[in-house]
Amino acid sequence: SDVISYGQMTTADNSQRIETKQCTNARLRSEDSKVQSIRFSRWEIGYDSDATGRSYASVPLGGPELCGCEPCLNFAAARAQVYPTEVLRLLEKLGIPSNREVETYHLGRLAPGRHLYGGWFHFVGAIISGAAAWKQVKENTWQPDLEVINENFSLGLSSRLGLVQKSFEGLRLVQLEFSAIAPWVLESTEPA
């Protein structure tokens, strides 16, 4: 079994690990799929990295580049400083290119040089167990319930989908949502 896990155990070098195994969840299987399951923090998910990779192959740019506004371009420029190593490992395992966010949005400046962003990716799969990243607190009110990865990054999984790209239509998807603090790296004046 390929083991690099998060949450459950830590390796001797104190790196967090992701546990991976073959998935027996028939709802995800198709004749040519290679569905596996993975445990990350509170979730066990079934995923098909090959199908996810094929779907992303026709997505030429990430959400920040498609938007093109200053805060989104800043996120794209700061990407290498945004995603923690264990999150990059998870994205790779799921077949998600780390530069293909479906959506990235700027929530505001926290302090000079520090900006809060949110965003998400999609991958082919299903949540097998674990509470979703959005918790209903009132009839029409939901709040994020993300797992803190480090002081600058949190993520969560949800079956509630937004902005599904054409290459993903008709596939069973999970939305990987994140909240991140990113530095302002553009030479332009940062927004207040």
C-alpha positions in Angstrom: 0.0 0.0 0.0 1.2 3.5 -0.9 1.3 5.3 2.5 1.9 9.0 2.9 -1.0 10.0 5.5 -2.5 13.0 7.2 -3.9 13.2 10.6 -3.7 9.6 11.8 0.0 9.0 12.1 3.3 10.8 11.6 6.5 9.5 10.1 9.9 9.6 11.8 10.7 12.8 10.0 7.5 14.3 11.4 5.9 14.6 7.9 2.2 14.0 7.8 0.9 11.0 5.9 -2.1 10.0 3.7 -3.3 6.4 3.9 -4.3 4.9 0.6 -5.9 1.5 -0.3 -8.0 -0.1 -3.1 -11.6 1.1 -2.9 -14.4 -1.5 -3.0 -17.1 1.1 -3.4 -19.0 -0.1 -6.5 -20.8 3.2 -6.9 -17.6 4.7 -8.2 -16.3 1.9 -10.3 -16.5 1.8 -14.1 -14.9 -0.8 -16.3 -11.8 1.4 -17.0 -11.5 3.2 -13.7 -8.8 2.7 -11.1 -10.8 3.8 -8.0 -8.9 3.8 -4.7 -9.8 5.1 -1.3 -7.8 7.5 0.9 -8.1 8.7 4.4 -7.3 12.4 4.9 -8.0 14.0 8.3 -11.7 13.2 9.1 -12.6 12.0 5.6 -12.4 8.7 3.8 -12.9 9.3 0.1 -13.1 7.2 -3.0 -11.3 8.7 -5.9 -10.3 8.1 -9.5 -7.1 10.0 -10.2 -7.0 8.9 -13.8 -10.5 10.2 -14.5 -9.7 13.4 -12.7 -6.5 13.9 -14.6 -8.2 13.3 -17.9 -10.8 15.9 -17.0 -8.2 18.5 -16.0 -6.3 17.8 -19.2 -8.8 19.9 -21.1 -8.8 22.8 -18.6 -6.1 25.2 -19.9 -5.9 27.6 -17.0 -6.8 27.9 -13.3 -9.5 30.1 -12.0 -7.2 32.9 -10.9 -5.7 33.2 -14.4 -9.2 33.0 -16.0 -10.5 35.8 -13.8 -7.5 38.1 -14.3 -8.2 40.6 -11.5 -5.3 41.8 -9.4 -6.1 39.7 -6.3 -6.5 36.6 -8.3 -3.3 37.2 -10.3 -1.6 37.7 -6.9 -2.9 34.3 -5.7 -1.5 32.7 -8.9 1.8 34.4 -8.4 2.0 33.3 -4.8 0.8 29.8 -5.4 4.1 28.2 -4.5 3.9 29.7 -1.1 0.2 28.9 -0.5 -0.2 25.1 -0.6 1.4 23.1 2.3 3.4 20.1 1.3 0.8 17.6 2.6 -1.9 19.3 0.6 0.3 19.2 -2.6 0.7 15.5 -2.0 -3.0 15.0 -1.6 -3.8 17.0 -4.8 -1.2 14.9 -6.7 -2.7 11.7 -5.3 -6.2 12.7 -6.4 -5.0 13.7 -9.9 -5.6 17.4 -9.3 -3.0 19.9 -10.8 -2.3 22.4 -8.1 -2.6 25.3 -10.6 -6.1 24.4 -11.8 -8.3 25.8 -9.1 -11.9 25.9 -10.3 -12.4 29.2 -8.4 -10.3 31.4 -6.2 -11.7 34.5 -4.5 -10.2 37.2 -2.4 -11.8 37.8 0.9 -9.7 40.8 2.0 -6.4 42.0 3.4 -5.7 40.8 6.9 -2.6 42.9 7.4 -0.1 44.6 5.0 1.2 41.8 2.8 -1.2 39.1 4.1 -4.5 38.3 2.2 -7.2 35.9 2.9 -8.5 33.7 -0.1 -10.9 30.9 -0.6 -11.3 28.5 -3.5 -11.9 25.0 -4.6 -11.0 22.2 -6.9 -13.1 19.2 -8.1 -12.1 15.6 -8.4 -13.8 12.4 -9.5 -14.9 10.5 -6.4 -17.2 10.4 -3.4 -17.0 11.0 0.3 -17.3 7.6 1.9 -17.2 8.9 5.5 -16.6 12.2 7.4 -18.7 15.3 7.8 -18.9 17.7 4.9 -17.0 21.0 4.8 -20.3 23.0 5.0 -22.4 22.8 8.1 -26.0 24.0 8.1 -26.6 26.3 11.1 -30.1 27.7 10.2 -32.7 27.0 7.5 -30.8 28.9 4.8 -27.5 29.5 6.5 -24.4 27.4 6.0 -20.9 27.9 7.5 -17.6 26.4 6.6 -16.3 23.5 8.7 -12.8 23.2 7.4 -9.8 21.3 8.8 -6.9 23.4 9.8 -3.7 22.1 8.1 -1.5 24.9 9.3 -1.9 28.5 10.5 -2.3 29.7 6.9 -4.3 26.9 5.2 -7.5 25.0 5.9 -9.4 22.6 3.7 -12.6 20.6 3.5 -14.5 18.2 1.3 -18.1 18.6 0.1 -20.6 17.0 -2.3 -22.1 20.5 -2.8 -20.6 21.6 -6.1 -20.1 25.0 -7.7 -18.9 26.0 -11.2 -18.5 22.5 -12.6 -16.3 22.6 -15.7 -17.6 21.0 -18.9 -14.9 18.3 -18.8 -16.3 17.2 -15.4 -20.0 17.2 -16.3 -21.8 13.9 -15.7 -19.1 12.6 -13.4 -19.5 11.9 -9.7 -17.5 14.7 -8.0 -16.2 16.0 -4.7 -15.4 19.6 -4.1 -12.2 20.2 -2.2 -12.6 23.7 -0.7 -9.8 25.7 0.9 -9.1 28.9 2.8 -5.6 30.3 2.6 -3.6 33.2 3.7 -1.3 34.3 0.9 1.4 37.0 0.7 1.0 40.0 -1.6 3.7 39.3 -4.2 2.7 41.5 -7.1 4.5 44.8 -7.6 1.1 46.6 -7.9 -0.3 48.3 -4.9 -2.2 45.8 -2.7 -5.9 46.4 -2.1 -6.9 47.7 1.4 
